[in-house]
Amino acid sequence: MDKWENNEEIAIFREYLRISSVHPDIDYNACVEFLKRQAASLNLPVEVLYPVERKPVVIIKWQGSQPDSSSIILNSHMDVVPVFPDQWTHEPFSADIDAEGRIFARGTQDMKSVGTQYLGAIRRLMASGFKTKRTVYVTFVPDEEIGGRQGMAEFVKTEHYRRMNVGFSLDEGATSASDVHHLFYAERLLWGIRLKFNGTSGHGSLFLPDTAGEKLNYVVNKFTEFRTSQLDILAKDPSLNLGDVTTVNLTQISGGVQSNVVPPHFEAVFDMRLSIALDVVAFEKQIRGWCEEAGGGIEIDFYRKEPVVAATKMDASNPYWVALKAAFDELSLKVQPIVCFGATDSRFIRGQGTPVFGFSPIINTPVLLHDHDEFLYADAYLKGIEVYENIIRKLVEV
């Protein structure tokens, strides 16, 4: 345990973890000041932008010798999800280390580790005398855990981002319980739909026609049947991952005024994560068809409807993939490319037409993203710095 207490990189990581940048209503100032100190320790310039008030984007710049070449972004987010302290065996923002070298804190896996690992890798490269050809931007953004709408989504719209001339980006991947790293090359689309069912109201003792409840029942059953079909696809093909199918979940139902009154309205909300193989036009048509079959009188509101974004190519046409694969091969890493089953800030950069891969060098570790007692092994953290050192070295030579 003492060896971890005296390790400079571990100390930096733990300092970052102790900043309670937890939702809701985060004050990012402590993160900004911490990152400014890290930039100063590397003798690198840092800028802080506010595309949205109180939502800082921190940009640390490692200037390349060929500034006209497109740049590389190493992205991470500063925010973390809420905690339930009574469910933790260590205080969630203490960054305690136990005898096994496990560092306990919210954000160890998702994803403060990645942000400081980038910096640790750059520190090693600089110490070795390495000079980067391409400019590297290490970006730290807000609000990814609540959708990134006031973080990366707004940042990519700015003139500052355009001037950065980004050619490629790395972002977060996922923790792996095995010795196989996950590599995200695409993400499912986030869709959310709110349906308002309108119908006949009256006394609860009657057989009223065309009620909101009947319509609700019909449409919920259709969504459930579709959901079951996707589960069946997964069950029949063990080569598939969750990101290869479409998930649909009923997340909210509201309505009704009294137990003996048939209400005129019900409302239901569905969370949907659409497979990149799904025909989204046909799927929307199918949903609208279900609403008509239910009897009509249903108001449809797609409160979230992200556009289709092309997957990042993994062939010779993408020189960044070639470089990344060379790094993996040199390090003898087992890597499985998959579609991200959730959503990260990658989708906003990929939406600009820029290739992005999501990768977190965390293997042989229990998957505890958003869970209680989230931790990362100190050894795994330091190994991750070496992995990024090799990756960055290859990427900037593209």
Number of C-alpha atoms within 10 A of each C-alpha: 12 9 8 18 13 10 12 11 20 22 14 16 22 24 14 24 27 17 20 22 25 20 15 12 9 16 16 20 14 13 21 20 12 14 22 19 13 18 20 12 10 16 11 13 13 20 14 16 16 14 19 14 8 15 20 25 23 24 24 24 18 23 17 17 12 12 14 11 16 16 24 24 23 22 22 26 27 29 28 26 18 16 20 11 13 10 12 15 10 19 17 25 22 17 25 17 21 14 9 10 19 20 26 27 27 33 31 27 28 26 23 23 26 29 23 23 26 22 23 25 22 24 16 14 18 13 10 9 8 11 15 21 20 22 23 27 21 25 23 24 25 26 26 21 20 14 15 20 16 20 24 27 21 16 23 16 13 12 9 12 12 12 9 16 16 21 16 24 23 21 24 26 25 22 24 18 14 13 13 16 23 23 20 27 23 27 28 28 25 18 17 19 18 18 19 22 26 22 22 14 18 14 12 13 9 10 10 13 10 16 22 26 21 15 25 22 11 16 22 17 13 16 18 15 12 15 17 14 14 17 15 11 13 16 11 9 9 8 8 14 13 17 20 22 23 21 21 19 15 14 11 11 14 10 16 14 10 9 9 11 14 23 21 17 20 20 19 18 19 19 17 21 20 24 22 20 10 14 10 15 8 10 12 12 11 13 16 17 13 19 22 14 12 20 17 17 16 21 13 14 13 14 11 14 13 14 12 15 18 16 20 18 16 17 11 10 9 13 15 25 22 17 20 20 18 16 21 17 12 11 13 9 15 13 15 10 15 19 23 24 22 12 18 21 24 27 27 21 22 21 17 13 16 16 25 29 25 24 21 26 27 27 21 14 16 15 18 19 19 16 15 19 22 23 26 26 21 21 13 17 23 18 15 22 24 21 20 22 21 19 20 23 20 18 24 21 12 14
